[in-house]
Amino acid sequence: MTKESELKIETSRLVGFLIRSKKEGYALGSKNIIREKDGSYSTRFKEGDFDFHDNWFGGEPFGGREVVKFKEKPYWMMVYYGADLTGKELVIPTLIKALSNMPIDFPARGPQVFEEGQFRYENEWEGGIEQFSGEEQILSNGERMYSAKYMGGLVDQRK
């Protein structure tokens, strides 16, 4: 078996791992967040040959990246940038719940729509987990309270 075929994994395995790793990461809230020496924050999850690392800076606005390694080689990543426009972190609990309810077929961020109390999370994307871009927002009574853009997909796939 060549190194290329060893690193080639099925999309369904990647999707399953992303779901499990994200539910064990930021979606759990502060109990799984690590403060890094450079001032950033991280969550990590390892399972078999897969390794997930979410690392971000912020406050507001915030920016970060998620990386999945397979057999210690970069395989998938996503970058994101956004802000809680309330200045009071009012929408963060809704964001955490939306992210923990990610669609099974596209576990990059949250579902297309998630509602909780006065807040409505909306997420639009193009592409599939192999290559995508999207934007999410949280509204309250039609007013935008949170906004973020993201993009990503498979990396280091050249043979």
HELIX and SHEET records of a PDB file:
HELIX    1   1 LYS A    3  LEU A    7  1                                   5    
HELIX    2   2 THR A   11  LYS A   23  1                                  13    
HELIX    3   3 TYR A   26  LEU A   28  5                                   3    
HELIX    4   4 SER A   30  ASN A   32  5                                   3    
HELIX    5   5 ILE A   92  SER A  100  1                                   9    
SHEET    1   A 9 ILE A  34  ARG A  35  0                                        
SHEET    2   A 9 TYR A  41  GLU A  47 -1                                        
SHEET    3   A 9 PHE A  50  PHE A  57 -1                                        
SHEET    4   A 9 PHE A  62  PHE A  70 -1                                        
SHEET    5   A 9 LYS A  73  ASP A  84 -1                                        
SHEET    6   A 9 GLU A 143  LEU A 154 -1                                        
SHEET    7   A 9 GLN A 131  SER A 140 -1                                        
SHEET    8   A 9 PHE A 119  GLY A 128 -1                                        
SHEET    9   A 9 VAL A 113  GLU A 116 -1                                        
END                                                                             
